[in-house]
Amino acid sequence: MSSNNEFYDNEVLETYLAHRKRPDNPNDVLERPLFLELAGDLSGLDIIDLGCGDGLFGKEALSSHAHSYKGIEVSKAMIEIAERVLANTIGEVCQQR
């Protein structure tokens, strides 16, 4: 049996990335607008994002003047993507073990 990390890195990653590239993906069409409406103004907030995925929300939060952003993710491969997305920002990402 594979570990959780191997499962997310090998079996989920490619499907997730292909899914997120679709213009009508539920994350961008449904989840993101609703979440941002509920969250309100992000200015000055310290944000912890459990299951941060590719880190795009962190980049958006920081560009909306959040005070800090820390993403937590299980997938090593996804962390590498999030680190690239958050490069040149104060955002951080770490692996949940």
C-alpha positions in Angstrom: 0.0 0.0 0.0 1.4 3.4 -0.9 1.7 6.2 1.6 -0.6 9.3 1.5 2.2 11.3 0.0 2.8 8.8 -2.9 -0.9 8.6 -3.5 -1.2 12.4 -3.9 2.0 12.8 -5.8 1.4 9.9 -8.2 -2.3 9.2 -8.6 -4.0 12.6 -7.9 -1.6 15.2 -9.2 -2.0 14.9 -12.9 -5.7 14.6 -12.7 -5.9 17.6 -10.4 -3.8 19.8 -12.6 -5.7 18.8 -15.8 -9.0 19.5 -13.9 -7.8 23.0 -12.7 -6.8 24.0 -16.3 -10.3 23.7 -17.5 -12.0 27.1 -17.8 -15.1 25.8 -16.1 -13.5 24.0 -13.2 -15.6 24.1 -10.0 -12.7 25.6 -7.9 -12.6 28.8 -9.9 -16.3 29.0 -11.0 -18.0 28.0 -7.7 -15.7 27.7 -4.8 -13.4 30.7 -5.2 -16.0 33.4 -5.7 -18.1 32.1 -2.8 -15.1 31.8 -0.5 -13.9 35.3 -1.3 -17.4 36.7 -0.7 -17.5 35.0 2.7 -13.9 36.0 3.6 -14.4 39.6 2.8 -11.5 42.0 2.9 -8.2 40.1 3.2 -6.1 43.2 4.1 -4.0 42.7 7.2 -5.0 39.0 7.7 -2.7 36.2 8.6 -3.9 33.3 6.5 -3.3 29.6 7.0 -4.6 27.5 4.1 -5.0 23.8 4.8 -4.7 21.8 1.5 -3.3 24.8 -0.3 -2.8 22.9 -3.6 -0.9 25.0 -6.1 -0.8 28.1 -3.9 -2.7 30.4 -6.3 -5.1 31.5 -3.5 -2.0 32.5 -1.4 -0.7 34.6 -4.2 -4.1 36.3 -4.7 -4.5 36.8 -0.9 -1.1 38.5 -0.7 -1.8 40.7 -3.7 -5.0 41.7 -1.8 -2.8 42.9 1.1 -3.0 39.9 3.4 -0.4 40.3 6.1 0.9 36.8 5.7 0.1 33.5 4.1 1.1 29.9 5.0 -0.1 27.0 2.9 -0.1 23.5 4.2 -0.1 20.6 1.8 0.5 16.8 1.9 1.8 16.4 -1.7 5.5 17.1 -2.2 4.9 17.7 -5.9 2.1 20.2 -5.2 4.4 22.0 -2.6 7.0 22.4 -5.4 4.3 24.0 -7.6 3.1 26.2 -4.8 6.6 27.3 -4.0 7.1 28.5 -7.6 3.7 30.3 -7.6 4.6 32.0 -4.3 8.2 32.9 -5.4 9.0 36.5 -4.8 6.3 36.9 -2.1 6.3 36.5 1.6 4.1 33.4 1.3 5.3 30.1 2.7 4.2 26.5 2.1 5.0 23.5 4.2 4.3 19.8 4.1 1.8 18.2 6.4 3.2 14.8 7.5 
